[in-house]
Amino acid sequence: MKHHSIKSAPGSIKKAKRVGRGGKRGTYAGRGGKGQTARTGGNIQPGFEGGQTPLIRRMPKLKGFKNPNRVPFFAVNVDRLELFDDGSTVDLKALMEKGIVKRATKVKLLATGELTKKLTVHVNAASKDAVKKVEQAGGKVVLPS
């Protein structure tokens, strides 16, 4: 058997359908009816909705942006620390045990309310007024350096 004598299996090679040349497959040539989309190229830009106001223009413009570098803090007010015993140390673990903080995250101490107990508070951030209130009660706020 020689290379030039090999033949394809019968029915494995079909002639391509030549449309748009008259005969059986003339007239619309598989392009449907008339109009813009039947033409070569179809010159329709993405998002065009036939003259109706496109979806991208019907949607409202959103103001501002989302900061990808935002660090989320869980805010804890000074009055929530009244749950702790006098002289105890308050940190993330203690706050989670008391149910004040739901999950491990960074904690910021804020100044709403009053504090009467002497506490040592370990948090990631604190407002100036919150630090002042804890120190007036005889405690101290420890921030990471």
N, C-alpha and C positions, 0 to 999 in steps of 0.2 A: 504494500500500500504506500503510495506516494502522497506527499503533502498536497499536491495540486489536484489529487483525485478524490479528496474528502468532500462529501456533500452534507449540507445541513439536513436535519430531520424534516420530513414533509410537514408543512403548516407552521414551522417555527419562525419563518420570516414573512412578515406581512407588509404590503405596501402602505405608506402613510396616506391618510385621508387628505386629499387636496381639496380644500374648501374654497369657495369664492371664485371658482373658475368656470361657472356655468354648469349645466348638467344637473344631476340629482341634488348636489349639495351647494347650489348657488344661492340666489336671493340674499338672505341675511347672513349666511356663512357662519352660523353658530353664535352670532353676536346679539341675538334677540331683535328688538324693533329698531326704530330710528332714534335719533337724538345724540346728545353729547357723549354718552357712554358707549355708543356703538362705533364711534369714530376711533381712529388710531390715536393712541396716547390718552384719550379720554379727558384731558385737561381739567381734572377735578382735584383741587387741593385737599389734603387730609383735613377732616373736620367739617367739610362743606356739607350742608344739609338742605340743599335745593332752595336756598333763599330764606329759609326759616332761620331765625337767630340761633347761631350755633350754641351748643351746650357750654363751651368754654366762655362765651360772653354772657350766658344766662346766670352763671355762678357768681356769687359775690366775691369781691376782692377781699382777701384777708389782710388785716393790718398787722404790722410787727413781724416778729420772727421767733423761732424757738432756739434758745441759746444751747448749742451742743455741749458747752462746757459747764452747764449749770450743775451745782452740787446740791442735792436735796438735803434739807435738815428737818428733823422732827422738833417742833417747837414745844417746850415744856415751860409753863408759867411757874413763878415762885410759889404761889399758893398751893400747887399740887405737891410740893415737897413737905407739906404738913403731915402727910401720911407716915413719914419716917420718924424713928425715935430720936430723942435729943442726943447729940454727940455722935451720930452714926455717919458713915461715909456713903455718899450717893454717887453711883456710877451707872453705866449703861446696863450692866447685869442686874443691879438692884432695881432700876427703873422698870426693867422687863418683868422681874419677879412680882412687882406690885401692880403690873398691868397698865402702867402709864404709857410706856412705849411698846408698840405691838411687835416690831421686828428690829433686828440689829441694823442701825443706821446712825448717821451723825446726829447729835443732839445739840440744840441751841437753847439756852436758858433765857427766858423773857421775864419782864418785871411786873406782870399783872398780879395783883393780890398782895397779901402781907405774909411775912414769915416770922415765927416766934421762936423757932428752935435753932440751936447751934449745930450746923451741919458742915461737913467737908464735901463739896460738890465737884465731881470730875466730869466735865462736859467738853465738847469740841469747840463751842463758841458761846458767848454770853453778851447780853447788852450791858452797857455801863450802869444803867439803873438797877438791873438784876444783881450785878456784882455788889453794888452799893447796899441793896437790901439784905443780901446774905451776910455781908460784913457788919451791918448794923445789928443783926441778930446774934453776932459773935462767931459766925462761921467763916469759911473762906471758899473761894472758887478757884479750882486748879484747871488751867487751860493748857493744851499741848503747845510746846514751844516751837 
